[in-house]
Amino acid sequence: MTTYRYLIVGGGVAGATAAETIRAKEPSASIAVVNNEPYALYSRVMLSKPEFFLGKIPFDKVWLKGTTWYRDHRVDFLGGKKAAGLDPSRKILLLDDGSTVGYEKLLLATGVCVRRWDVAGADKKGVHYLRTLDDGKSIMGAITTAKRAVVIGGGFIGFEMAAILRTAGLETSLLLRESYFWEPTLDEASGRMIEKALTAGGVKIFRRAEAVEVIGDGSVEGVVLKDGTNMECDIIICGIGTSCALEWLQENGIRVNHGIVANEYLETSAHDVWTAGDVAEFNDLILDETTQIGNWVNAREQGRIAGLNMMGAHQPFRFVSFYTTQGMGVTIAFVGDVRVLPGREVIPRGSPESNSYGRLIVLNKGARKEVEGATLINRTMELTAIARLIESNVDVSDKLGALADTNVNLKSLIQSPAPPAS
């Protein structure tokens, strides 16, 4: 059994960034990356871009770190191997091929899995998900011959894939179980703005629609809805969320919830074990809550901080996460925590009528009010300023009117960061 000074499970951006961070400071330490995909680091962001799917960007542009990078930086890349068990007391990781790997410091950056569609016939050829490079390849191949597509679910994947399929010339239908797009994360006005853009681009939207069966003899020929409607199609894209298979960690004493539970230093409940990326459910010092965030920029920064802390630093993770996308003539951005929970109020900025509309989510913290997050439709130019407001923990108790006033530059409301709580 080989034992490494630093063992990283997960070859996505969090794991690869951690390896890069460690190697830059410890040129002789032994490092290995275990990755359940055979591929070195590639851009998951590019997987959802129309230019890539439609061949307007060379396929090789997807690679961010090839196997040569690992070789040149003396990082052992164990591709095509999946972690199957962990013994934290003996510091041994079990792989799915029966082999074991030892470690001194371990990072769990496994990412998350797509949630599988559980309707009858969902295992037929032509039902696709988008998470991995192989998923992307399958969809790219399928859309070259497909004529009619059905997209299941609202959210980023539903929006991006509907836009890609229409751009590729497919007749595209979008099935929403909700009464409007992205309910309840967005308010109805925001959801209708996105729907308007999709509809103008030729996407047919079916609200409060639920598929109960995929029909076809081995391959997709259509879906049957709960109301009995039969929709013909030859490709289905499912974007119904993610899940984490963490039983293999929980049974070995690692604390898990929806993700792997960690503190603000990304340390798990096990000694010398850290976590980072989409799977990390961490203590967010800026938002003052435990949260789990699934996006590229957040994962990259967590990988960097985890790598530093594995080497002995004691640096908390402080970062305002954001996600942006565009298509069909509309831009969408989320920044911070966009949930409208009890104790929070929504400050509208702009208007749906002007086709530029934002919602700032403000948390009531006793005598203070602070911006926790925002959703922005065609207002991404304000993303940076809002992120600064969140990061600086600005008290906006007397600034609610200014937050709503589009004539006020949000940068003018930013002040020096509040001192950390004692």
Secondary structure, DSSP 8 states (H G I E B T S, - for coil): -EEEEEEEE--SHHHHHHHHHHHHH-TTS-EEEEESSSS--B-TTGGG-HHHHTTSS-GGGGBSS-HHHHHHTTEEEEET--EEEEETTTTEEEETTS-EEEEEEEEE----EE----SBTTTSBTEEE-SSHHHHHHHHHHTTT--EEEEE--SHHHHHHHHHHHHTT-EEEEE-SSSSTTTTTS-HHHHHHHHHHHHHTT-EEETT--EEEEESSSB--EEEETTS-EEE-SEEEE---EE---HHHHTTT--BSSSEE--TT-B-SSTTEEE-STTEEEEETTTTEEEE---HHHHHHHHHHHHHHHTT---------EEEEEETTEEEEEEE-----TTEEEEEEEEGGGTEEEEEEEEEETTEEEEEEEEEES-GGGHHHHHHHHHTT---TT-HHHHH-TTS-GGGG--S------
